[in-house]
Amino acid sequence: MAVASAAPGSIFHKQLLFCLLVLILSCDACRKISLQVPSHLQAETLVGKVNPKECFQSASLILSSDPDFRILEDGSIYTTHDLILSSARKSFYISLSDDQRQEQKEIEIVLDVRGKKVPKKRHTKDPVLKRSKRRWAPIPCSLMENSLGPFPQHVQQVQSDAAQNYTIFYSISGPGVDKEPFNLFYIDKDTGDIFCTRSIDREQYEQFPLYAYATTADGYAPEYPLPLLFKVEDDNDNAPYFENKVTIFSVPENCRTGTSVGQVTAIDHDEPDTLHTRLKYKILQQIPDHPKHFSIHPDTGVITTTTPLLDREKCDTYQLIMEVRDMGGQPFGLFNTGTITISLEDENDNSPYFTETSYFTEVEENRIDVEILRMAVHDQDLPNTPHSKAIYKILQGNENGNFKISTDPNTNEAVLCVVKPLNYEVHREVVLQIGVLNEAQFAKAANSKAPTMCTTTVTVKIKDSDEGPECQPPVKVLQSTDGLPVGKELQGYKALDPETSSGEGLRYKKIGDEDNWFEINEHTGDLRTIKVLDRESKFVKHDQYNVSVVAMDAAGRSCTGTLVVLLEDNNDHPPQIDKEVTICQHAKDYAVLEPVDADGPENGPPFEFFLGNSANKLWNLETKDGKTAILRQRQILDYNYYTVPIIIKDRHGLDAKHMLTVRVCDCTTPSDCKMNIKNVRDFKPSNVILGRWAILAMVLGSALLLCILFTCFCVTAKRTVKKCFPDVAQQNLIVSNTEGPGEEVTEANIRLPTQASNICDTSMSGGTLGGQGVKTQQSFEMVKGGYTLESSKGGGHQTLESVKGAGQDTGRYTYTDWHSFTQPRLGEESVRGHTLIKN
């Protein structure tokens, strides 16, 4: 194989050397790459880039052997965290795997840490070096949106100063290269020229941040990655458009000139704050187009009215064809159109009016709550709103309140009704004037005059009908004097027949007379008293006594009237006061007297007060204001009851004497006084009336006292009997320590001879047990088998037989025998007897 020779330094020679160097680097690309890096690397710093395709066309797996670095799919090497490298060389491997070929290769990455350069001493013979501007630096660059080419289109060129000493290969990465949008840019790796392959839409991509790399054939990076920013210059390729497709505004009719209707807005996607987005608004057409009512501000898009003549009743909706144009409204600017709808809001600027100027109707007399007429109105304002709903008023002809007018909510018609009976005999027809207004207040338009109420006339003809009597007026007042005696006649209530205008043939009946003071004449209606009229009666209210009367004709039709008897007051009641008052010494030393007069004010106060002659020593009476008086003590009195005579006169001298009971008490308030009635001075018991409980207590006390006296009498009588028969009583005492029962004394056990009737000298006189008043009796006989007395010394019973002896006759005993038997025991038993009586 022959190789062409070339002269050293020639262009062909240089190209040949460059090709050989690239071939050598390509052979070593998958073996070893050197990168020059600073000693301090921050996290996520781009260190360099390798080309995996030089080893495998499609590497399925790329891994780093050093966790301090991570490798992207495009071969970019980034730090995972902050690193501080020593001056020594650091190396790691990148493992590449190809699953299709089942091969694996490694690339050695050597990082040369750049240290501080030792300044070299320059000798006098050394040539002087001039500083030159670095070419490896970011250059501002912009691309035109929607460029027409031709493509590929040159954008920029990057160059490294290291290219003077090395063969440098250039590469780029970032959006538009290996990121979306892919393959928009590429770089000539030998010359560093960057090209764009197609046109760009700025609204999609405003700029492209790229990185440029400079490496030698063996992978050494003499330069840092160079950031590049390609900005896309805007082209006016987007026409503005209205934000809302359908825009509806509303404005009141008859509004003033310059009233704001609304604001329209448009959107332009071109670059903001440029001529491409400087918009202007314009109204192209108004529908209907005459007259012109609206204008728009070209910059803000605010729509305003230009005239006050907007009338909803003529046209309720307007449409505006709008235009928005960019480039400041220049003819060559892009534009769009839209439609704006403006609705007019209703105002009450039209008065309602009747469809007819007059109406005629008729109604029978005495009918009520009946509809007699309907009237329609017309209103140009919006229906079923307060601006068109009618309110009707009767302006004239309804002074008696016979008619009522209302609005039908469904038809908006006027409904005329009769609510109070009409009288044919009084009025044959009635003429009404009726007006109409709206619920809402009238809104005066700028071009209209003040509204006037629309009116109409209604003629109501009243038809005659046969009707019953009339009680007019319903209430009649009749004056009478107080105390009118029985049998006096008063003029009664008079009713009339409207057909004859007289009261002939009418019958009267009383239906209301609470205290039955009167009787009524059936034919004339006059009243006659059957009781004395009393103004002070509880049935009289405000000096008036009411009598209700019903009047009937022959057909049974009737009416009812009320006769009010107004009683003139007569001075027939003197002033009255309370019967008792209380003076609490701890609170005040006087009492206030407040008289009450049942008569009217003209027969009442001022009152005059006088004390009786007997009360002037202790009391003083002071008139306060003609209505009250003060009763005051002349000196401090004892706590007790006092009777004070007082005379009170009314203004006409009618007087009454009152015996006032004054209770002077040790209290603070009258309710605290608990004083009993004792040692009452000048207190007359004739004024005290006992109640039922007081009488019952007195009867029960008397009965109890009688029972006590009767008991004492019985006890005294019993003691007297015992003294008259001392020996018999002694025989009846049985001493038994065992509390055994004794034998009862009966009439069969004791037989008294006729001489025994003189045994007591005085039958119920008080005697003693010593025998005073008792005559000696030698023949006192005791029946055999009489009383036995238990011996106080023995446990058994002794009888008279045991004392006298068994051989003697026991059928009769002499007084001596009986005395000798009882005498030894008498002393012992008498002591017991006295003890029992005391107990």
Buried (B, 14 or more C-beta within 10 A) or exposed (E): EEEEEBEEEEEEBEEBEEEEBBEEBEEBBBEBBBBBBBEEBEEEBBBBBBBBEBBBEEBEEBEBEBEBBBBBEBBBBBBBEEBEBEEEEBBBBBBBBBEEEEEBBBBBBBBBBEEEEEEEEEEEEEEEEEEEEEBBEEEEBEBBBBBEEEEBBEBBBBBBBBBEEBBBBBBBBBBBBBEEBEEBBBBEBEEBBBBBBEBBBBBEBEBBEBBBBBBBBBBBBBBBBBEBBBBBEBBBBBBBBBEEEEBEBEBBBBBEEEBEBBBBBBEBBBBEEEBBBBBBBBBEEBEEEEEEBBBBEBEEBBBBBEEBBBBBEEEBEBBBBBBBBBBBBEEEBBBBBBBBBBEBBBBBBBBBBBEEEEBEBEBBBBBEEEEBBEBEBEBBBBEEBBBBBBBBBBEEBBEEEBBBBEBEEEEBBBBBBBEEEBBBBEBEEBEBBBBBBBEBEBBBBEEBEEBEEBBBBBBBEBEEEEBBBBBEEEEBEBEBEBBBEEEBEBEBBBBBBBBEEEBEEBBBEBEEBEEEBBEBEEEBBBBBBEEEBBBBBEEBEEBEBBBBBBBBBEEEEBBBBBBBBBBBBBBBBBBEBEEEBBBBBEEEBBBEBEBEBBBBEEBBBEBBBBBBEEBEEBBEBEBEEEBBBBBBBEEEBEEBBBBBBBBBBBBEEBBBEBBBBBBBBEBEEBEEBEBEEEEBEBBEEEEEEEEEEEEEEEEEEEEEEEEEEEEEEEEEEEEBEBBBBBBBBBBBBBEEEEEEEBEEBEEEBBEEEEEBEEBBEEEEEEBEBEEEBBEEEEEBBBEBEBBBBBEEEEEEBBBBBEEBEEEEEBEEBBBEBBEEBBEEBBEEBBEEBEEEEEE
